[in-house]
Structures are given as structure tokens and as C-alpha cells.
């Protein structure tokens, strides 16, 4: 490691938190509208349209979270 490298080990801009936040947002985007409605509708035997609505809400939360991460420059595109 050189003296110019600045490795941050705490705070939201550390590598651990950046990776964790990206994984959480990706889980909300991809798992939210696919597996959550399946679990709610088929396994828990609840209303199908309510489960689709919950999946859509989780998808929108994931997209919003990803946009927030990009705007705060926690992840760069």
C-alpha cells in the first residue's frame, strides 16, 4: 500500500458499507417483485393482487434506494 491511498474503514463510505448497501438495494429490486409475491400468495395463502402490490412497492423502494446511493456518490456509475 502506498502512502497516497486513503482507506476508510468506518462510516457509510467504507467498502463494507458500500457493498452492503448495494446488495440490499439489489435484493429489493430483484427479489422484491419475484419471490416475495410467490411466498405471500402461494405459501402464506394470501390474496394474489395484494402480494403483487407488495412486490411492486418493494421494487420501487429498491429503485429509490439505488437512486439515493447514486446521488450521494456512494456508488459511481
N, C-alpha and C positions, 0 to 999 in steps of 0.2 A: 504494500500500500504506500502511496506517495503522500507527502505532506499536504498536497493540494486537495486530496479527496476529503470531502466532508461527509462522514457517515452519521446519519441521525438515527438514534436508537430509541428515542421516545417521541411521543406526540403523534398526531394524525398523519404527518408527512413521513413517518418511518416506513421502511419497506414492508414490515409485517402488517401494519395497519392499511397501507395502500393495497396490498394483495388481499387482505381480508375483506375490505370494503368492496373491491371489485368482484370478489367471489359471491358476496352477499347480494349485490345488485344483479349479477348474472343468474343466481338461483331464483331471485324474484321474477326476472324476465322470462326464464325458460321453464322452470319448474312450476311457477305460479299458474299459468294457464293450461298446463298439461296434466300434471299428476294431482294437483290439489282438487280440481273438479272431479277427477276419477275417484279419488279417495272419498270425497264428500258424497257423491252420487251413488256409487256402487257399494262401497264398503260400509259407510255410515247410513245408507238408505235414506238420504235426504232428497229434497227437490232438485231436479236436474238443472233448471234455469237459475236457481239460486246459486248452485255450485259454479255454473258458468260465469255468473256475475261476480262471485268472489274471485275466481281465476282472473277475470278481466281487471278487477281492482288491484290485485297483486301485480299484474303485468304493468299497469300504469304507475304504481308505486316504484317498481324496479326501473322503469324508464326515467321517471322523475329523479330517482336517486342517482342514476348514471349521469344525467344532465348536470345535477348538482356537483358530482365529482369532477366532471369536465370543467365546469365553470370555476370551481375553486382551485383548479390546476393540480388536483391530487393525482389525476391521471392525465397524460397528454396524448393527443391524437396525432 
